[in-house]
Amino acid sequence: MSNPDTMDVLQKAGKKVVLLGNEAVVRGALEAGMGFSASYPGTPSSEIGITLAAIADKAGFYCEWSTNEKTAFEACVGAAYCGVRALTAMKHFGMNVALDSILPVVYTGVKGGLVLVIADDPGGFSSAQSEQDVRYALRMGNLPTIEPSNAQECIEFTKLAFEISEKYETPVVLRTTTFVNHCLGSVKLGAMKKPRTQGRFEKNYERYYNIRPAIQKMHRAVLERLERIEKECAGKLNRVEGSAGGKKKVGIVAGGVCYEHVKELGLKDVKIAKIGMSYPISREFVVKFLKGLDEAIVVEELEPIIENFVKQVAKDVNLGLKVHGKDILPRVGEFSPDLIYERIAPVLGLKKKDWKEQEKLLAGIKIPPRKPVLCQGCPHRSTFYAVKKTLGENFVWAGDIGCYILGIYEPFKMQDFVISMGAGAGIAHGICKVSGQKPVVFMGDGTFFHAGMPAIANLVYNDSRPLLVIMDNGITAMTGHQPHAGMGKRAGGKDAPSIKIEEVLKGFGIKNIAIVNSFNQKQVQETVKEFAKKDELAVIISRGGCRLLAKREARRSGKDFPVFEIDQAKCTKCGECVMHFACPAILKKDNGTFMINPDLCWGCSVCGQICPARAIRAKVKTV
Amino acid sequence: MKFNVLLTGVGGEGVLLASAILARAANIEGYEVHGIQLHGLAQRGGSIPTYVRFGDKGGIYSPIIPRGGADLIIGLETIEAARSCYFADKKKTNFLIDTYTVVPVYANLSGVKYPSEKEVEKMIAPFAKSITIVDASRLTKEKLGSALYGNAMAFGVAIGKGLLPLKRKSLENAMAETIPRDMEKNLQAFKMGLEFRG
């Protein structure tokens, strides 16, 4: 973990540093005097929680990793009800988990500022599942939403979000996208405010009882509040730059990183409306912007949300006004300045750039793809291999979210679907009920605590009998090694009670529970063989620590760590280690021989166990 | 003044740390910095392209390097440099490539061969104003005990050969402020890079 004393996010006011967008959000929270934070990791939002956890003690606020986004959000609501400024950060799918609680909290409102940072991921750089646009859901919930464009605005808008939240007593969303939360940017730091960490819950019938007959009154109040926010704030967060010249008067409307992309193009004679508050959007601002224009282009990634609003307003301004958006720009994937230029150039009467020559040259680049992989030494690889070796291909592989999602790729292909946290078990249940097939459900330890438990309870309650393999690597690894409820540690490395997965399963009344060592092929294979035959729900907990952490620990302590090598005299070149086990440290050379790269080998020993010729052996090496 | 660096490699090589150092060095010199550090799904072994753009205030907006707009592409892994040619242009792009190679698992599985150093050089040539190839990881492993110091050596080469318009001192300070340990060896590697002739 980084040393808080040297972290830029804690530097003095007035200093100019470079921060990641997510770090800048944290700085904004510090400048706003945030006293409480709770999150569940999810990239592209993860560095917010990681940074908060690293500095919480030094900066003097409360910070936790919660069991999921819903509990994290609820914890923040509790703090905000007591008057403490609170922040939670989540990825887009995390919002889906928390939404059940988010929507009613808009009705009750909050006392202390409550900011939800929600990170969308156009292009799916850091996530599988879908390219959802959270802004639809935020409209459903009447949630004021502001969208920073760069690192400096991540600071400023976070502060503003707290101010708006507290002034209007509503949760406020700071929505980012991958190119904002993972942007690097120069920022000038403002003064940090001493966090207020204690408050008190005051009973208030009027405020918190969102049940008939008050519910309609509260709904009305929410809408009135939105109107006030639109009038008083929305205009301030937006601005107009430049002026429309030339024969055809064109204006561009953009927010978030799209604004930066448009500015990068250096267009002349084009008026730009920067939208900082994307909900509510100021009608008055848009009307004023559109006046006198012949055409407008709304540049936004994913869904046509600002566009639809602008189109609505445009009708009232001038029926002849043409508004472009998704007619020329894609609804899929992330944008870049090049892409935007290519699509808007015809509207602006500009010449498209000619990339034909480059395209031709690019076709000459022939290199192997580099898809995401399980690390060398990963306990999950060993478990996947053992399960497939034992059961063959005739099972349904029910998947889930975590490092083990990478089992979806070759050569394993052991995630037949990947829907959401805990959904592997949930969907397997339905498959069991209607198909007579036996699914094998893979579930990580982090997922078990996040959303796995209700799904497993349903398997027990409604009597489904898949084979459940819990892949317990002891930590939430994929997002950068955050602690969870089974670890005995909480945010900042403090000791915590450890909830034992096997005890929970016993409590559910599950009789067939085996705990195996992920790195012991014989044990995993034998147990899989035995448990797959059971005509009851059976659970194998395949336990093996994240090898990346073990390697780091060995490096830190200077202790010996084995690496493995292939005895060329014994190797029959059968290719099992590469074609079926697919360890990134093992290489098939051009001359057909195999070798283990000693720099990459993390000594898990499993290749030695699976080699049919027993040609792989350990040698001890200090790493 | 506006300068675009595309620094790329494979997860686990220290690519993110290297781009943070570069961004910090540019900040030390008073430039405005924009860029991107993308994180993929995997903790290790994925492609990690990062963009660091720096220049005078108000000259850069987008964190994304324009197509064909890279001034310098640093490939901390050989084929990752080739993967970045979309951002390169013969008129302006200098390439600096460490010969460190991580053969993707999928090269074995897909049958697409991992090209030789010479083949990579040939692929890149139509996009390159110049190509500097340095065995940074191999040399630092031999002399200093770890291939991880190769990144510091690559920075040394970039400064020494005038491929990166930043001062030596800024890079050294940025490294000292960013790297958690083994500063001494990183400085040695940096010096090896400054003295590199090739």
Contacts between the chains, C-beta under 8 A, distances in Angstrom:
chain1	res1	chain2	res2	distance
A	2	B	180	7.6
A	3	B	180	7.5
A	6	B	177	6.9
A	16	B	27	6.6
A	17	B	27	6.4
A	18	B	20	7.7
A	18	B	23	4.4
A	18	B	24	6.0
A	18	B	26	7.8
A	18	B	27	4.8
A	18	B	33	4.9
A	20	B	37	6.4
A	43	B	39	5.5
A	44	B	39	6.9
A	46	B	39	7.8
A	125	B	38	5.3
A	125	B	39	7.3
A	125	B	40	6.6
A	126	B	38	7.7
A	126	B	39	5.5
A	126	B	40	6.8
A	126	B	41	6.7
A	127	B	41	7.6
A	128	B	41	7.2
A	150	B	34	7.4
A	150	B	63	7.7
A	178	B	38	7.1
A	179	B	36	6.2
A	179	B	63	5.8
A	179	B	64	7.0
A	182	B	36	6.0
A	182	B	37	5.4
A	182	B	38	5.8
A	182	B	39	6.6
A	183	B	34	6.9
A	183	B	35	6.8
A	183	B	36	5.8
A	183	B	63	4.3
A	184	B	19	7.3
A	184	B	20	7.7
A	184	B	23	5.1
A	184	B	33	6.1
A	184	B	34	6.6
A	184	B	35	3.8
A	184	B	36	6.7
A	184	B	37	6.1
A	184	B	52	6.7
A	184	B	63	6.9
A	185	B	33	6.6
A	185	B	34	5.6
A	185	B	35	7.6
A	185	B	63	7.3
A	186	B	27	6.2
A	186	B	31	7.8
A	186	B	32	4.7
A	186	B	33	4.7
A	186	B	34	7.6
A	257	B	62	7.4
A	257	B	63	7.1
A	260	B	34	7.9
A	260	B	61	4.3
A	260	B	62	4.8
A	260	B	63	6.9
A	261	B	61	7.4
A	261	B	62	4.8
A	261	B	64	7.1
A	263	B	61	3.9
A	263	B	62	7.4
A	264	B	60	7.3
A	264	B	61	4.3
A	264	B	62	3.8
A	264	B	64	7.9
A	264	B	66	7.5
A	336	B	62	7.4
A	336	B	64	4.8
A	336	B	67	7.8
A	337	B	62	4.9
A	337	B	64	6.3
A	337	B	66	6.0
A	338	B	66	6.0
A	338	B	67	4.5
A	353	B	67	8.0
A	355	B	67	6.9
A	355	B	68	7.9
A	358	B	67	7.6
A	358	B	68	6.4
A	358	B	86	7.6
A	358	B	89	7.7
A	361	B	85	7.3
A	361	B	126	4.8
A	361	B	127	6.6
A	362	B	85	6.1
A	362	B	86	6.3
A	364	B	123	6.2
A	364	B	126	7.4
A	365	B	82	5.4
A	365	B	83	7.5
A	365	B	85	5.8
A	365	B	123	5.0
A	366	B	112	6.9
A	366	B	115	7.0
A	366	B	123	7.3
A	367	B	79	4.4
A	367	B	82	5.4
A	367	B	83	6.2
A	367	B	112	7.2
A	367	B	114	7.6
A	367	B	115	6.3
A	367	B	120	7.9
A	367	B	123	7.7
A	368	B	79	7.3
A	368	B	103	7.6
A	368	B	104	5.1
A	368	B	106	5.8
A	368	B	107	3.6
A	368	B	110	6.2
A	368	B	112	4.1
A	368	B	113	7.2
A	368	B	114	5.8
A	369	B	104	6.7
A	369	B	106	5.3
A	369	B	110	6.8
A	369	B	112	7.2
A	370	B	10	7.1
A	370	B	45	7.5
A	370	B	46	6.4
A	370	B	47	4.6
A	370	B	79	8.0
A	370	B	80	7.7
A	370	B	83	7.8
A	370	B	104	4.3
A	370	B	106	7.0
A	371	B	46	7.6
A	371	B	104	7.4
A	371	B	106	5.7
A	372	B	40	5.5
A	372	B	41	4.2
A	372	B	42	3.7
A	372	B	45	7.2
A	372	B	46	4.7
A	373	B	42	5.7
A	373	B	44	7.5
A	373	B	45	4.4
A	373	B	46	7.2
A	373	B	104	7.6
A	373	B	105	5.3
A	374	B	42	7.3
A	375	B	12	7.9
A	375	B	42	7.2
A	375	B	43	5.8
A	375	B	44	4.1
A	375	B	45	6.4
A	376	B	44	7.3
A	376	B	45	7.7
A	403	B	42	7.7
A	403	B	43	7.1
A	405	B	41	7.1
A	406	B	41	6.8
A	406	B	42	6.2
A	409	B	106	7.9
A	410	B	106	6.9
A	410	B	109	5.1
A	410	B	110	8.0
A	411	B	109	6.0
A	477	B	43	6.4
A	478	B	41	7.1
A	478	B	42	8.0
A	478	B	43	6.8
A	480	B	43	7.5
A	548	B	43	5.8
A	548	B	44	6.6
A	578	B	105	7.9
A	578	B	108	4.8
A	578	B	109	7.9
A	579	B	108	7.0
A	579	B	109	6.8
A	582	B	105	4.9
A	582	B	108	7.5
A	582	B	109	6.9
A	583	B	105	7.8
A	584	B	44	7.5
A	584	B	45	5.1
A	584	B	102	7.4
A	584	B	104	7.7
A	584	B	105	5.2
A	587	B	103	5.3
A	587	B	108	7.6
A	588	B	108	5.0
A	590	B	113	7.7
A	599	B	141	7.6
A	599	B	147	5.8
A	600	B	102	7.3
